[in-house]
Amino acid sequence: MDVMTAVLTRRSEHTLRAPAPDDEEFAYLLRGASLAPDHGRLRPWRWILLRSDERAELGLRIAEETGADAAATEALRAKYQRAPLSAALVFVPRAHRIPEWEQLAAASCVAHALMLLLHAREYGSIWRTGQLATSPGVGRFLGLRGPERLLGVLDIGTPETGTAQRRRIPDDVSATITRFEELSSHRPESTPATGDG
Ligand SMILES: Cc1cc2nc3c(=O)[nH]c(=O)nc-3n(C[C@H](O)[C@H](O)[C@H](O)COP(=O)(O)O)c2cc1C
């Protein structure tokens, strides 16, 4: 699959079944994704893979925190078992002259590269955040340390409908592009030099 096709046909997949990549295949794909732009090559991220019952724990931690009743707890438990693999993306900011926002951008780039590589292998994925990303209980469960921050999980598996070339027509985003020469006519006049300087 060429890159443009991958970009045009990837979708966030809400319904994911087995199989998902095993640990070895995930590591292989991540190795490729790790070549995404990364100022300073700081690799400010790490991943925690959750499978089977481990995923349910995410929902249970949120249920504990929100005081969910039995039915809501069960719903949360099921919610976080939707996909065969949940790959938690942990942002690991490095103490470095490269500002933190650039490191966060690098972590986002690696996630997108990974999603495209998964898609090219006919896996589906969706980046999920919500309560999960801000829950202190989930952070403790995942063993986050110091300044680390959970950026969410990539749910990964095989899309129910297959990845059959659901090519999309991209929106017209030309209005977001300005040619510099168009800007210049609106620039304020430079103040003429006065006085005897
Ligand atoms: C940082 C981030 C967080 C997201 N969190 C969620 C989420 O919590 N739940 C969800 O259904 N989708 C989530 N998404 C997926 C977006 O909703 C999705 O990418 C968007 O609707 C466009 O759909 P597409 O990926 O199929 O093109 C997230 C995407 C990003 C980049």
The ligand as an SDF file (V2000), in Angstrom:
LIG
                    3D

 31 33  0  0  0  0  0  0  0  0999 V2000
   -5.3170   12.5620   20.6590 C   0  0  0  0  0  0  0  0  0  0  0  0
   -6.5550   11.8540   20.1550 C   0  0  0  0  0  0  0  0  0  0  0  0
   -7.5030   11.3950   21.0470 C   0  0  0  0  0  0  0  0  0  0  0  0
   -8.6500   10.7160   20.6100 C   0  0  0  0  0  0  0  0  0  0  0  0
   -9.5490   10.2510   21.5290 N   0  0  0  0  0  0  0  0  0  0  0  0
  -10.6430    9.5830   21.1110 C   0  0  0  0  0  0  0  0  0  0  0  0
  -11.5720    9.0570   22.0460 C   0  0  0  0  0  0  0  0  0  0  0  0
  -11.4030    9.1850   23.2650 O   0  0  0  0  0  0  0  0  0  0  0  0
  -12.6480    8.3940   21.5820 N   0  0  0  0  0  0  0  0  0  0  0  0
  -12.8580    8.2140   20.2290 C   0  0  0  0  0  0  0  0  0  0  0  0
  -13.8650    7.6140   19.8590 O   0  0  0  0  0  0  0  0  0  0  0  0
  -11.9790    8.6800   19.3150 N   0  0  0  0  0  0  0  0  0  0  0  0
  -10.8720    9.3490   19.7140 C   0  0  0  0  0  0  0  0  0  0  0  0
   -9.9700    9.8080   18.7980 N   0  0  0  0  0  0  0  0  0  0  0  0
  -10.1670    9.5080   17.3800 C   0  0  0  0  0  0  0  0  0  0  0  0
  -10.7850   10.6810   16.6390 C   0  0  0  0  0  0  0  0  0  0  0  0
  -12.0870   10.8940   17.1090 O   0  0  0  0  0  0  0  0  0  0  0  0
  -10.7810   10.3650   15.1520 C   0  0  0  0  0  0  0  0  0  0  0  0
   -9.4460   10.2970   14.7080 O   0  0  0  0  0  0  0  0  0  0  0  0
  -11.5270   11.4120   14.3540 C   0  0  0  0  0  0  0  0  0  0  0  0
  -12.8930   11.3440   14.6150 O   0  0  0  0  0  0  0  0  0  0  0  0
  -11.3260   11.2390   12.8380 C   0  0  0  0  0  0  0  0  0  0  0  0
  -11.7400    9.9600   12.4410 O   0  0  0  0  0  0  0  0  0  0  0  0
  -10.7650    9.0050   11.6320 P   0  0  0  0  0  0  0  0  0  0  0  0
   -9.5920    8.7100   12.5180 O   0  0  0  0  0  0  0  0  0  0  0  0
  -11.5810    7.8040   11.2760 O   0  0  0  0  0  0  0  0  0  0  0  0
  -10.3370    9.7830   10.4250 O   0  0  0  0  0  0  0  0  0  0  0  0
   -8.8300   10.4950   19.2130 C   0  0  0  0  0  0  0  0  0  0  0  0
   -7.8610   10.9600   18.3050 C   0  0  0  0  0  0  0  0  0  0  0  0
   -6.7410   11.6330   18.7680 C   0  0  0  0  0  0  0  0  0  0  0  0
   -5.6980   12.1100   17.7680 C   0  0  0  0  0  0  0  0  0  0  0  0
  1  2  1  0
  2  3  1  0
  2 30  2  0
  3  4  2  0
  4  5  1  0
  4 28  1  0
  5  6  2  0
  6  7  1  0
  6 13  1  0
  7  8  2  0
  7  9  1  0
  9 10  1  0
 10 11  2  0
 10 12  1  0
 12 13  2  0
 13 14  1  0
 14 15  1  0
 14 28  1  0
 15 16  1  0
 16 17  1  0
 16 18  1  0
 18 19  1  0
 18 20  1  0
 20 21  1  0
 20 22  1  0
 22 23  1  0
 23 24  1  0
 24 25  2  0
 24 26  1  0
 24 27  1  0
 28 29  2  0
 29 30  1  0
 30 31  1  0
M  END
$$$$
